[in-house]
Amino acid sequence: MIKHIFIIFISFIILGCGNNIQISNNNAVMDTGDAPASIFDADGNEFLNTELVGHHDLSGRAAYHPIPHRYGDRMIFYVGHHAGEAINPLNGEMETNGMSVLDVTDPSNPTLIHHEPPHSPDSRFTQHIQVCDGSVLPNGDPNKVYLIRTTDGLGVELMDATDPVNPIFLRDVYETGYTDRGQRQTHKIQWVCETGIAYLNGTPEGWKVARVLQIFDMSEPENPVHIRDFALNGSQPDATSEDRGVPLHQPYVVGNRVYMGYGASNDGVIQVLDNDRLLNGDPNAEDPFAPTEANLLYPEISRLDMPRRYGAHTVLPINGVRVPDYEDNLENQMIDLLLVVSEETTEDCAANRDAMFLVDFTEEDRPFPISSFQVPEEPGDYCHRGVRFGPHSPQDYVHPNYHGKIVALAYFNGGVRIVDIRDPYLPVEVGYFVPAVNETTFEMCSDAIGYEICATQIQTNNLNLDDRGYIYAVDRSGSGVHILSLTGAAGEIVDL
């Protein structure tokens, strides 16, 4: 029996080649005053238990999706960009924002080796990237590296990235359709290399929301096979309910579970699916993949509807967390969690303040929120620094030394926040890195409070980890990528 869990988070606990720069943090100054001390390096970056290892300006392009990928002894860093254009310093040409490729083998000296603009003349950006080695894909060429990326709202394309200096366009995987209201979008995707299944995110023709899970078998990358489209009931083309559903933001797949986050910043829905049921459908249905109410409910294990003011930008599983205070308990010494981040989308704290939540998922059909984390507005005066202040997303890569211990959050003008979750009932900040505005940071404007205001301020947009444990934090307002390591108390926790 599928159970829909409707829980309102009442009384939630709120706790309180471009320019390459080789970094040294030997010169630090201490701020004085009544507020808690902040440490700044010589460039004005504010930090606690973090170290700036390297920085690259990414040609001042607004950056979105960071993907480090290992090529033998080399570490290559791919980053997708928001809309815009900039001079490519490698060829001197003005290029539409696409995908920047850096060699970060030496993280203190990141080097731009390529920028790949969109291939379609109608595309303004290519935000989201996934990379798979052909040797891991079931039917891939073992001598190749494959890459997929979204291209604006138009679809997804496949590239041969065996030579990261010269990625080669192979084909379009699919082209998006239009909703019944004429919308088309793409967004966050996942390609599970071991199975070859690509969990894409776009617009099937005629659906009522623009972001729908579109599943393809890409085990043989150059011959993608569409399996099915999936979303919340009410989103399908022939739905008669007044509830049109909520757009998908990010699918996250681990083993036989698919963790679906709908509604990035409001109207959030957390949905967990059985992957086998999702990929194979109900064997008793006349058409297992037809978007009927029964077929859309069939894979569902659990669902949690959030208060309307919160969204489910990202839903990540964190399994097997041993609760420190429960070591003498006869049962429940260890719990499974869902990490849920609600994205801040308004500027200057004009609307709801978003947060990170931890949800007890030990009983899969009974998810229950147990704690939350927010960065306080003071003493940093973040609400008046300009542009967004609040969480966007956590890291996607599951590093074994971070798992169940440390979460790194991109927090817009709050920079990178390092959160200790070893006691999941009491998450606590143990570090941060707030970059200073630099020469490539550009002005952003908003009318969120009823009139237009503009500010030149960092906007740490997304981050990820590589297998060495370095944090890559990219900036929406053109400030580049900051490569970090953990030090002090935070470094002791991850023990790298």
C-alpha positions in Angstrom: 0.0 0.0 0.0 1.6 3.3 -1.1 1.4 5.8 1.6 1.3 9.6 1.0 2.8 11.4 4.0 1.6 14.9 4.4 3.6 16.5 7.2 3.8 20.2 7.9 7.1 21.4 9.3 5.6 23.3 12.3 7.9 24.1 15.1 10.9 23.1 13.1 14.3 23.5 14.8 16.2 26.4 13.2 19.9 26.4 14.3 21.3 28.9 14.6 43.1 30.9 -20.2 41.9 33.5 -18.0 43.5 34.7 -14.9 45.1 31.9 -12.9 45.9 32.7 -9.3 48.2 30.6 -7.2 47.1 30.9 -3.6 48.9 31.3 -0.3 47.0 31.9 2.9 49.9 32.8 5.1 48.7 36.4 5.6 45.6 36.6 7.7 44.1 39.5 9.6 41.6 39.4 12.5 38.6 41.6 12.5 38.0 43.2 15.9 34.8 44.4 17.6 31.9 43.1 19.6 30.8 40.6 17.0 32.3 37.1 16.8 35.7 37.4 15.2 36.0 36.8 11.4 39.3 35.9 9.7 40.1 37.4 6.3 43.0 36.6 4.0 45.0 39.2 2.1 42.4 39.3 -0.8 39.4 39.9 1.5 38.1 36.3 1.5 36.4 35.4 4.8 37.1 32.0 6.2 36.9 29.5 9.1 38.4 26.0 9.0 38.7 26.3 5.2 41.7 27.1 2.9 41.6 28.6 -0.5 43.8 26.3 -2.6 43.2 27.9 -6.0 41.0 30.2 -8.1 40.1 30.8 -11.7 37.9 33.5 -13.1 36.2 31.3 -15.7 36.4 34.4 -18.0 33.8 36.1 -15.8 31.0 33.7 -17.0 28.0 33.0 -14.7 28.7 29.4 -13.6 26.2 26.7 -12.7 27.0 23.0 -12.7 30.5 21.9 -11.6 31.7 18.4 -12.5 35.3 17.2 -11.7 36.3 14.0 -13.6 39.4 11.9 -13.3 41.4 11.1 -16.5 44.1 8.7 -15.1 46.6 11.0 -13.3 44.8 14.1 -14.5 41.8 15.8 -12.9 39.6 17.7 -15.4 36.9 20.1 -14.3 33.8 20.8 -16.4 31.4 23.6 -15.6 28.2 24.5 -17.3 27.2 28.2 -17.6 24.1 30.4 -17.3 23.2 32.6 -20.3 25.6 35.3 -21.4 28.7 35.7 -23.4 32.4 36.5 -22.9 35.7 36.6 -24.7 37.4 33.2 -24.9 41.0 34.0 -23.9 42.2 30.9 -25.8 41.1 32.2 -29.2 40.2 35.9 -28.5 36.7 35.3 -29.8 33.4 36.4 -28.2 31.5 33.2 -27.4 28.0 32.4 -26.0 28.3 30.8 -22.6 28.6 27.1 -22.9 30.9 24.7 -21.0 34.3 25.6 -19.6 37.0 22.9 -19.2 39.9 23.3 -16.8 42.8 21.1 -15.9 42.9 21.1 -12.1 45.4 18.3 -11.6 47.3 21.0 -9.6 44.4 22.6 -7.7 46.5 25.6 -6.8 47.0 26.4 -10.5 43.7 25.7 -12.4 44.2 26.2 -16.1 41.5 26.8 -18.7 42.1 24.4 -21.6 38.8 24.8 -23.6 35.5 26.5 -23.8 32.7 24.8 -25.8 29.9 27.1 -26.8 26.4 25.8 -27.5 26.1 24.0 -30.8 22.6 25.2 -31.6 22.4 28.8 -32.8 19.2 29.1 -30.7 20.8 28.1 -27.5 21.9 30.7 -25.0 23.7 28.4 -22.5 24.5 24.8 -21.5 24.0 24.5 -17.8 24.0 20.9 -16.8 26.7 18.2 -17.4 27.3 14.5 -16.7 30.3 12.5 -17.7 30.8 8.7 -18.0 33.8 6.6 -18.9 33.1 4.2 -21.8 34.8 1.5 -19.8 32.1 1.7 -17.1 29.1 2.0 -19.4 27.7 -1.5 -20.2 28.0 -1.0 -24.0 30.3 2.0 -24.3 33.6 2.2 -26.1 36.1 1.4 -23.4 38.6 3.8 -25.0 36.2 6.8 -24.8 34.9 9.3 -22.3 31.3 10.4 -23.0 29.6 13.6 -21.9 26.0 14.8 -22.0 24.9 18.3 -21.4 21.6 20.2 -21.5 21.4 23.0 -24.1 19.2 25.8 -23.0 15.5 24.6 -22.9 16.0 22.8 -26.2 17.2 19.3 -25.2 20.3 17.2 -24.4 23.3 16.6 -26.5 26.0 13.9 -26.4 29.7 14.6 -26.8 32.9 12.5 -27.1 35.0 14.0 -24.3 37.9 11.6 -24.6 40.2 14.5 -25.3 39.0 17.2 -22.9 40.8 19.9 -25.0 38.8 18.9 -28.0 35.3 17.5 -27.1 33.4 16.4 -30.2 29.7 16.7 -30.7 28.1 13.3 -31.6 24.4 13.8 -31.6 21.3 15.2 -30.0 19.9 12.8 -27.4 16.4 14.3 -27.6 14.7 17.6 -28.3 12.2 19.0 -25.8 8.5 19.5 -26.6 6.2 22.1 -25.3 3.7 22.2 -22.4 0.1 22.9 -23.0 1.0 26.5 -22.2 3.9 26.7 -24.6 6.8 26.3 -22.1 9.9 24.2 -22.6 12.8 23.7 -20.2 15.6 21.4 -19.2 17.3 21.2 -15.8 19.4 19.0 -13.5 20.1 15.5 -14.8 21.9 12.3 -13.7 23.6 9.6 -15.8 24.2 6.4 -13.9 27.3 5.1 -15.6 27.2 1.6 -14.2 23.7 0.9 -15.7 23.8 3.4 -18.5 20.4 4.8 -17.6 20.1 8.6 -18.0 17.6 10.4 -15.8 17.0 13.5 -17.8 14.8 16.5 -17.0 12.9 18.3 -19.8 9.5 18.9 -21.4 7.7 16.0 -23.1 5.1 17.3 -25.6 1.8 18.3 -24.1 2.6 17.8 -20.4 1.3 20.4 -18.0 4.7 21.2 -16.3 7.9 22.0 -18.1 10.2 19.8 -16.0 9.5 16.1 -16.3 11.7 13.1 -15.7 12.6 11.7 -19.1 14.4 8.4 -18.8 16.7 7.0 -21.6 18.8 3.9 -21.9 22.2 5.3 -22.8 24.2 2.1 -22.0 25.2 2.4 -25.7 25.6 6.2 -25.7 25.3 6.8 -29.4 22.0 4.9 -29.6 19.9 6.3 -26.8 16.5 4.6 -26.3 13.7 6.4 -24.6 12.1 4.4 -21.8 9.4 6.6 -20.3 8.4 10.0 -19.0 7.4 10.5 -15.3 6.2 13.2 -13.0 3.7 13.8 -10.2 0.2 12.8 -10.9 -1.7 15.8 -12.3 1.2 16.8 -14.6 0.4 14.3 -17.4 -1.3 15.6 -20.6 -4.8 14.3 -20.0 -5.0 15.0 -16.2 -8.3 16.6 -15.3 -7.3 17.7 -11.8 -7.0 21.4 -11.1 -3.7 20.5 -9.3 -1.2 20.6 -12.2 1.6 19.1 -10.2 5.0 20.6 -9.4 7.9 20.7 -11.8 10.8 18.3 -11.2 14.0 20.0 -10.1 16.5 17.2 -9.6 16.4 13.4 -9.7 19.1 11.6 -7.6 19.6 7.9 -8.0 21.3 5.5 -5.6 20.9 1.8 -6.1 17.3 0.8 -6.4 15.9 4.2 -5.2 15.3 7.4 -7.0 15.0 10.5 -4.9 12.9 13.2 -6.6 12.9 16.8 -5.5 10.0 18.9 -6.9 9.6 22.6 -6.6 13.1 24.1 -6.0 12.0 27.0 -3.7 8.3 26.6 -2.9 5.5 24.0 -3.2 8.1 21.4 -2.4 7.4 17.7 -2.8 9.9 14.9 -1.8 9.1 11.6 -3.6 11.1 8.4 -3.3 10.6 5.8 -6.1 11.5 2.1 -6.5 13.9 2.2 -9.5 13.0 -1.3 -10.8 9.3 -0.4 -10.8 10.1 2.9 -12.5 12.1 1.4 -15.3 9.9 -1.6 -15.9 6.4 -0.4 -15.1 3.4 -2.3 -13.7 3.4 -5.7 -15.5 -0.3 -5.9 -15.0 -1.0 -2.6 -16.8 -2.1 -2.7 -20.4 0.6 -0.1 -21.2 3.0 0.1 -18.3 4.5 3.4 -19.3 1.3 5.3 -20.3 1.1 8.4 -18.1 -2.0 7.3 -16.2 -2.6 8.0 -12.5 -2.1 4.3 -11.7 1.2 4.1 -13.6 2.5 7.3 -12.0 1.7 6.0 -8.5 3.0 2.5 -9.1 6.8 3.1 -8.4 6.1 5.5 -5.4 7.5 4.3 -2.0 6.8 7.5 -0.1 5.9 11.1 -0.6 6.4 14.1 1.7 4.6 17.4 0.9 6.4 20.4 2.4 4.8 23.7 3.5 4.3 25.8 0.4 7.0 28.3 1.4 9.7 25.6 1.1 11.0 23.7 -2.0 12.8 20.5 -2.6 15.7 21.7 -4.7 17.8 18.6 -3.9 17.0 15.3 -2.0 20.1 13.2 -1.2 20.1 10.0 0.9 22.5 9.7 3.8 22.3 6.1 5.0 23.7 4.5 8.2 24.3 7.5 10.4 25.2 6.4 13.9 23.7 8.9 16.4 26.4 9.7 19.0 24.0 9.9 22.0 22.4 6.6 21.2 25.3 4.3 21.5 23.9 2.6 24.6 20.4 2.1 23.1 19.2 -1.4 22.4 17.8 -0.3 19.0 17.8 2.7 16.6 21.5 3.4 17.2 21.7 4.1 13.5 19.3 6.0 11.3 18.9 6.7 7.6 18.4 10.3 6.4 17.3 12.4 3.6 19.1 15.7 3.1 16.7 18.3 1.7 17.7 21.8 0.5 15.2 24.5 -0.2 16.6 27.1 -2.6 16.5 30.8 -1.9 15.2 32.6 -4.9 14.5 36.2 -3.7 16.9 38.9 -3.1 17.7 40.9 0.1 15.6 38.5 2.3 12.5 39.9 0.7 10.5 36.7 1.1 10.7 33.4 3.0 14.1 32.4 4.4 15.0 28.9 3.0 16.9 26.2 4.9 18.5 22.8 4.8 16.5 20.0 6.4 17.3 16.5 7.7 14.5 14.0 7.4 14.5 10.6 9.2 14.1 8.0 6.4 14.8 4.9 8.5 11.2 3.7 7.8 10.9 4.5 4.1 7.2 4.8 4.1 7.2 7.2 7.1 9.7 10.0 6.4 9.8 12.6 9.2 11.7 15.8 9.6 14.0 16.0 12.6 16.2 19.1 12.2 17.1 22.0 10.1 20.0 24.4 9.5 20.2 28.0 8.5 23.0 30.6 8.5 21.9 33.5 10.7 21.6 36.9 9.0 23.8 38.5 11.7 26.6 39.2 12.4 27.3 39.1 8.7 24.5 41.5 7.7 23.9 39.2 4.8 20.4 40.5 4.0 21.8 43.9 3.2 24.9 42.8 1.2 22.8 42.5 -1.9 21.4 39.8 -4.2 20.4 36.4 -2.7 21.2 35.2 0.8 20.4 31.6 1.5 21.0 28.0 0.4 21.0 26.8 -3.1 22.4 23.2 -3.1 24.7 20.7 -1.5 27.5 18.8 -3.2 26.4 16.0 -5.5 29.4 13.7 -5.2 29.3 11.3 -2.3 32.9 11.3 -0.9 33.3 8.5 1.7 35.1 10.8 4.1 32.3 13.3 4.0 29.4 10.9 4.0 27.3 11.1 7.1 29.7 13.6 8.6 30.0 16.9 6.6 27.7 18.6 4.2 29.0 21.5 2.1 26.3 24.0 1.1 26.4 26.7 -1.6 24.8 29.7 0.2 24.8 32.5 -2.4 26.2 35.7 -0.7 26.9 33.5 2.3 29.5 31.6 0.3 30.3 28.0 1.2 29.0 26.7 4.5 30.4 23.6 6.1 27.9 21.7 8.3 28.6 18.9 10.7 25.7 16.4 10.6 27.2 13.6 12.7 24.5 14.4 15.3 21.6 14.6 12.8 19.3 16.1 15.5 21.7 19.0 16.0 23.5 20.0 12.7 26.1 22.7 13.4 28.3 24.9 11.3 32.0 24.1 11.6 33.4 26.2 8.8 32.8 28.6 5.9 34.4 30.4 3.0 32.9 33.6 1.8 34.7 34.9 -1.3 35.4 38.5 -1.8 34.1 40.4 -4.8 36.8 40.4 -7.5 37.4 42.1 -10.8 35.1 39.7 -12.8 32.1 39.9 -10.4 29.3 41.6 -12.2 26.3 43.5 -11.1 22.9 41.8 -10.7 19.5 43.5 -10.4 16.2 42.5 -8.9 12.7 44.0 -8.2 11.8 41.4 -5.6 10.9 44.1 -3.0 8.7 46.2 -5.4 11.4 48.3 -7.0 14.7 47.6 -8.8 17.8 47.4 -6.7 21.2 46.3 -8.0 24.3 45.0 -6.3 27.7 43.7 -7.2 28.1 40.7 -4.8 29.3 37.2 -4.9 26.7 34.5 -5.4 28.1 31.0 -4.6 25.8 29.1 -6.9 26.8 25.4 -6.8 29.6 23.2 -5.5 30.9 19.7 -5.8 33.8 17.5 -4.6 36.4 15.5 -6.4 37.8 12.2 -5.2 40.7 14.0 -3.4 38.2 15.9 -1.2 38.6 19.3 -2.7 35.6 21.5 -2.9 34.8 23.4 -6.1 32.5 26.4 -5.6 31.3 28.3 -8.7 29.7 31.7 -8.8 26.5 32.9 -10.5 27.8 36.5 -10.7 31.0 35.8 -12.6 33.4 35.5 -9.7 34.8 32.2 -11.0 35.6 28.9 -9.2 37.1 28.8 -5.8 38.9 25.5 -4.9 38.9 24.8 -1.2 40.2 22.3 1.3 39.0 21.8 4.9 41.3 22.7 7.8 41.1 22.8 11.6 38.1 21.2 13.2 36.4 20.6 9.9 39.5 19.0 8.4 39.8 16.6 11.4 36.2 15.4 10.8 36.8 14.3 7.2 40.4 13.2 7.9 41.9 13.6 4.4 
